[in-house]
Amino acid sequence: MSAAEALARAEAAGICLRLRPDGGVRMEAAEPPPADMLAALRRCREEVSGLLVARGKAAEFQARAAFYHRSSAEAFAALTAPDPELDAERAIIALYYAGEGDA
């Protein structure tokens, strides 16, 4: 059984596997897991740990990407919102970037 299969089987049985700060794996379950499942997880302990690390990095990347997308959308909305006090400044900036303003 591969590490991915052992991890999937454990999670399907309601076992939660998490990385500890020291790099070890912590297991939480409502009831003791079957002995054969524990043996399979022990056999591929390092690979399971690697899968959990990769999963954590993927989740972190997705969270950062979502934050960037949300922040960009909010910034664009703020910059394009009508604001009479900024209309003159925006006009000057637009002229500058169009090549018609003073350098």
C-alpha positions as CSV (number, residue, x, y, z in Angstrom):
1,M,0.0,0.0,0.0
2,S,1.4,3.4,-1.0
3,A,1.6,6.4,1.4
4,A,-1.2,8.1,-0.5
5,E,-3.5,5.1,-0.2
6,A,-2.7,4.7,3.5
7,L,-3.5,8.4,4.1
8,A,-6.7,8.2,2.1
9,R,-7.8,5.1,3.9
10,A,-7.1,6.6,7.3
11,E,-8.9,9.8,6.5
12,A,-11.9,7.8,5.1
13,A,-12.0,6.0,8.5
14,G,-12.3,9.3,10.3
15,I,-8.6,9.6,11.4
16,C,-7.2,13.1,11.3
17,L,-3.4,13.2,10.6
18,R,-1.6,16.5,11.2
19,L,2.0,17.6,11.2
20,R,3.5,18.5,14.6
21,P,5.9,21.4,14.8
22,D,8.8,19.0,15.1
23,G,7.9,17.3,11.8
24,G,6.3,14.3,13.3
25,V,2.7,13.2,12.6
26,R,-0.1,13.5,15.1
27,M,-3.1,11.2,14.8
28,E,-6.5,12.0,16.2
29,A,-9.4,9.6,16.0
30,A,-12.7,9.1,17.8
31,E,-11.9,5.5,18.4
32,P,-8.7,3.4,18.1
33,P,-7.9,2.7,14.4
34,P,-7.5,-0.9,13.2
35,A,-4.0,-2.4,13.8
36,D,-3.5,-3.1,10.1
37,M,-4.1,0.6,9.3
38,L,-1.7,1.7,12.0
39,A,0.9,-0.7,10.6
40,A,0.4,0.7,7.1
41,L,0.9,4.2,8.3
42,R,4.0,3.3,10.3
43,R,5.6,1.6,7.2
44,C,5.3,4.7,5.2
45,R,5.6,7.3,8.0
46,E,8.1,9.6,6.1
47,E,6.1,9.5,2.9
48,V,2.9,10.3,4.8
49,S,4.7,13.2,6.5
50,G,5.8,14.4,3.0
51,L,2.3,14.3,1.7
52,L,1.0,16.3,4.7
53,V,3.8,18.9,4.1
54,A,2.9,19.2,0.4
55,R,-0.8,19.5,1.3
56,G,0.0,22.3,3.8
57,K,2.0,24.1,1.2
58,A,-0.7,23.8,-1.4
59,A,-3.3,25.1,1.1
60,E,-1.0,28.0,2.0
61,F,-0.5,28.9,-1.7
62,Q,-4.3,28.8,-2.3
63,A,-4.9,31.0,0.7
64,R,-2.3,33.5,-0.5
65,A,-3.7,33.5,-4.0
66,A,-7.2,34.1,-2.8
67,F,-6.0,37.0,-0.5
68,Y,-4.1,38.5,-3.5
69,H,-7.1,38.3,-5.8
70,R,-9.4,39.7,-3.1
71,S,-6.9,42.5,-2.3
72,S,-6.4,43.4,-5.9
73,A,-10.2,43.5,-6.6
74,E,-10.7,45.7,-3.5
75,A,-7.9,48.0,-4.5
76,F,-9.2,48.4,-8.1
77,A,-12.7,49.1,-6.8
78,A,-11.3,51.7,-4.5
79,L,-9.3,53.4,-7.3
80,T,-12.2,53.4,-9.7
81,A,-14.9,54.5,-7.3
82,P,-16.3,58.0,-8.0
83,D,-14.6,60.5,-5.8
84,P,-15.1,64.2,-6.8
85,E,-12.1,65.2,-4.6
86,L,-9.8,63.0,-6.7
87,D,-11.2,63.8,-10.1
88,A,-8.6,66.5,-10.9
89,E,-5.7,64.4,-9.7
90,R,-6.9,61.4,-11.7
91,A,-7.2,63.6,-14.8
92,I,-3.6,64.8,-14.3
93,I,-2.3,61.3,-13.9
94,A,-4.2,60.2,-17.0
95,L,-2.7,63.0,-19.0
96,Y,0.8,62.2,-17.7
97,Y,0.5,58.5,-18.7
98,A,-0.9,59.5,-22.1
99,G,2.3,61.5,-22.7
100,E,0.6,64.9,-22.6
101,G,1.7,66.0,-19.1
102,D,4.8,67.7,-17.9
103,A,7.7,65.4,-16.9
